[in-house]
Amino acid sequence: MKKQSVIRECSFQEAHRAITTALQPLEQEPILLFQSLGRINGRTICAERPKPFYDQSTRDGFALAEQPSAFDASWAEFQVRGELAAGCTEQQQVVAGEAYRIMTGALPPGGTARVVPFEICREEGTKLFVPQEALLEKELHIRSQGQDVKQGQVLISAGARLCPEHLLLLAEEGVEQVAVYRRPRVAVVCTGSELIKNGENPLPGQKVSSNGMLLASLLQAEQCQVAGTETVGDDADKIIARIQEVINQEQPDLVITTGGMGPGKFDLLEQVVSRLGGKPIYNRLQIRPGKSTLFAIIGSTPLFALPGPPPAVRLLFHELIVPGLHRLQGLPSRDEPASDLVDAVVKGPVRFRRSGHLVLKSAVASVGNGQVQVRPTKRLEPMNAIMHLAGPKEEKEHWEIAKGQQVQVRLLGSLATVNEIDEINE
């Protein structure tokens, strides 16, 4: 971890830069290629051989020599000498007047001028008749060696998230293992005396702790290992003991806590971090929700302390914790956190409280009329975007963005999925 100065209250941009500066990529590990989907590639990989590795026929047809044995105004005549199937490794040779029957993917004989498809030719015994116009076409129906990938060409850069197309390229290269950044191990500690475990029956004044499940699912979606989820009451000594136990036993790369942040009597996380010898990087943000949130380093373990309400947890996970997880996994840091926001048009009036800070709002985005459209989520509706809302600098209890105005959003899913969600819920 790099040594950081404390930023007591900071903007979204300052928080983002502080997080990505404080964290460093984890070590790399070799894993089998078929297990690497979604992982972050650790080293630039170059082609050790060209693709295709050899000249290939792209059609079932006939491999022809440059010159026919005879011709007239309509047809050129060749003598068929044999047949070549895909996988045949013996190099054949054609001379003037000869042809070989050839299958897609097969190695053309030496001296082949072009391949012509079966369906345009006429066979009479061993004689082959090819239309004269076929010998004048630009398309040769042959993929030349190295046409797709040259030897030494970069296939995958370091820091790329491996996708199926990458794995296809590497498999064709004969790669069996790749070096990837280790998956972060993340521990979750949910605080609150009102919380009970999933499966227990709540009494009046109690509620089931759902943040553990929420964060575990979000972490898995980000290719992280969940080192465990814990629930502990509003007692500083118990919280300290639980966090210390988690760090010592699980050795996580990151700890996330929920609850215990704010000005209330039972908002204890700042005290907990201090007593654990932690070094706060920031402890207030100019964001709503999330004004009371904290990022600190305890020993060598980073800790994010989030507020308790699950809607705020999910918004802040994507905006603050995901950039940190990406940094740990070796993904390149964005220069500005707003660099991947997109413009969208609101589909209806959007009202929000305004106090001079950035406001985050869960949303559903879709495509319509050639542009991205967005609206706030409805009750119990999954979100696939986050609106970044900014009103006037002066404090104002409410602010409204009118239908048709433009806002910036962070997309959390593909627009195809977005459309399906939008159609279902409207």
Secondary structure in CASP SS format (residue, H / E / C, confidence):
PFRMAT SS
TARGET T0000
AUTHOR 0000-0000-0000
METHOD secondary structure of the structure
MODEL  1
M C 1.00
K C 1.00
K C 1.00
Q C 1.00
S C 1.00
V C 1.00
I E 1.00
R E 1.00
E E 1.00
C E 1.00
S C 1.00
F H 1.00
Q H 1.00
E H 1.00
A H 1.00
H H 1.00
R H 1.00
A H 1.00
I H 1.00
T H 1.00
T H 1.00
A H 1.00
L C 1.00
Q C 1.00
P C 1.00
L C 1.00
E C 1.00
Q E 1.00
E E 1.00
P E 1.00
I E 1.00
L E 1.00
L H 1.00
F H 1.00
Q H 1.00
S C 1.00
L C 1.00
G C 1.00
R C 1.00
I E 1.00
N E 1.00
G C 1.00
R C 1.00
T C 1.00
I E 1.00
C E 1.00
A C 1.00
E C 1.00
R C 1.00
P C 1.00
K E 1.00
P C 1.00
F C 1.00
Y C 1.00
D C 1.00
Q E 1.00
S E 1.00
T C 1.00
R C 1.00
D C 1.00
G E 1.00
F E 1.00
A E 1.00
L E 1.00
A C 1.00
E C 1.00
Q C 1.00
P C 1.00
S C 1.00
A E 1.00
F E 1.00
D C 1.00
A C 1.00
S C 1.00
W E 1.00
A E 1.00
E E 1.00
F E 1.00
Q E 1.00
V E 1.00
R E 1.00
G E 1.00
E E 1.00
L E 1.00
A C 1.00
A C 1.00
G C 1.00
C C 1.00
T C 1.00
E C 1.00
Q C 1.00
Q C 1.00
Q E 1.00
V C 1.00
V C 1.00
A C 1.00
G C 1.00
E E 1.00
A E 1.00
Y E 1.00
R E 1.00
I E 1.00
M C 1.00
T C 1.00
G C 1.00
A C 1.00
L C 1.00
P C 1.00
P C 1.00
G E 1.00
G C 1.00
T C 1.00
A C 1.00
R E 1.00
V E 1.00
V E 1.00
P E 1.00
F H 1.00
E H 1.00
I H 1.00
C C 1.00
R E 1.00
E E 1.00
E E 1.00
G C 1.00
T C 1.00
K E 1.00
L E 1.00
F E 1.00
V E 1.00
P E 1.00
Q H 1.00
E H 1.00
A H 1.00
L H 1.00
L H 1.00
E C 1.00
K C 1.00
E C 1.00
L C 1.00
H C 1.00
I E 1.00
R E 1.00
S C 1.00
Q C 1.00
G C 1.00
Q C 1.00
D C 1.00
V E 1.00
K C 1.00
Q C 1.00
G C 1.00
Q C 1.00
V E 1.00
L E 1.00
I E 1.00
S C 1.00
A C 1.00
G C 1.00
A C 1.00
R E 1.00
L C 1.00
C C 1.00
P H 1.00
E H 1.00
H H 1.00
L H 1.00
L H 1.00
L H 1.00
L H 1.00
A H 1.00
E H 1.00
E C 1.00
G C 1.00
V C 1.00
E C 1.00
Q E 1.00
V E 1.00
A E 1.00
V E 1.00
Y E 1.00
R C 1.00
R C 1.00
P C 1.00
R E 1.00
V E 1.00
A E 1.00
V E 1.00
V E 1.00
C E 1.00
T E 1.00
G C 1.00
S C 1.00
E C 1.00
L E 1.00
I E 1.00
K C 1.00
N C 1.00
G C 1.00
E C 1.00
N C 1.00
P C 1.00
L C 1.00
P C 1.00
G C 1.00
Q C 1.00
K E 1.00
V E 1.00
S C 1.00
S C 1.00
N H 1.00
G H 1.00
M H 1.00
L H 1.00
L H 1.00
A H 1.00
S H 1.00
L H 1.00
L H 1.00
Q H 1.00
A H 1.00
E C 1.00
Q C 1.00
C C 1.00
Q E 1.00
V E 1.00
A E 1.00
G E 1.00
T E 1.00
E E 1.00
T E 1.00
V E 1.00
G C 1.00
D C 1.00
D C 1.00
A H 1.00
D H 1.00
K H 1.00
I H 1.00
I H 1.00
A H 1.00
R H 1.00
I H 1.00
Q H 1.00
E H 1.00
V H 1.00
I H 1.00
N H 1.00
Q H 1.00
E H 1.00
Q C 1.00
P C 1.00
D C 1.00
L E 1.00
V E 1.00
I E 1.00
T E 1.00
T E 1.00
G C 1.00
G C 1.00
M C 1.00
G C 1.00
P C 1.00
G C 1.00
K C 1.00
F C 1.00
D C 1.00
L C 1.00
L H 1.00
E H 1.00
Q H 1.00
V H 1.00
V H 1.00
S H 1.00
R H 1.00
L C 1.00
G C 1.00
G C 1.00
K E 1.00
P E 1.00
I E 1.00
Y E 1.00
N E 1.00
R E 1.00
L E 1.00
Q C 1.00
I E 1.00
R E 1.00
P C 1.00
G C 1.00
K C 1.00
S C 1.00
T C 1.00
L E 1.00
F E 1.00
A E 1.00
I E 1.00
I E 1.00
G C 1.00
S C 1.00
T E 1.00
P E 1.00
L E 1.00
F E 1.00
A E 1.00
L E 1.00
P C 1.00
G C 1.00
P C 1.00
P H 1.00
P H 1.00
A H 1.00
V H 1.00
R H 1.00
L H 1.00
L H 1.00
F H 1.00
H H 1.00
E H 1.00
L H 1.00
I H 1.00
V H 1.00
P H 1.00
G H 1.00
L H 1.00
H H 1.00
R H 1.00
L H 1.00
Q C 1.00
G C 1.00
L C 1.00
P C 1.00
S C 1.00
R C 1.00
D C 1.00
E C 1.00
P H 1.00
A H 1.00
S H 1.00
D H 1.00
L C 1.00
V E 1.00
D E 1.00
A E 1.00
V E 1.00
V E 1.00
K C 1.00
G C 1.00
P C 1.00
V E 1.00
R E 1.00
F E 1.00
R E 1.00
R E 1.00
S C 1.00
G C 1.00
H C 1.00
L E 1.00
V E 1.00
L E 1.00
K E 1.00
S E 1.00
A E 1.00
V E 1.00
A E 1.00
S E 1.00
V E 1.00
G E 1.00
N C 1.00
G C 1.00
Q E 1.00
V E 1.00
Q E 1.00
V E 1.00
R E 1.00
P E 1.00
T C 1.00
K C 1.00
R C 1.00
L C 1.00
E C 1.00
P C 1.00
M C 1.00
N C 1.00
A E 1.00
I E 1.00
M E 1.00
H E 1.00
L E 1.00
A C 1.00
G C 1.00
P C 1.00
K C 1.00
E C 1.00
E C 1.00
K E 1.00
E E 1.00
H E 1.00
W E 1.00
E E 1.00
I E 1.00
A C 1.00
K C 1.00
G C 1.00
Q C 1.00
Q E 1.00
V E 1.00
Q E 1.00
V E 1.00
R E 1.00
L E 1.00
L C 1.00
G C 1.00
S C 1.00
L H 1.00
A H 1.00
T H 1.00
V H 1.00
N H 1.00
E H 1.00
I H 1.00
D H 1.00
E H 1.00
I H 1.00
N H 1.00
E C 1.00
END
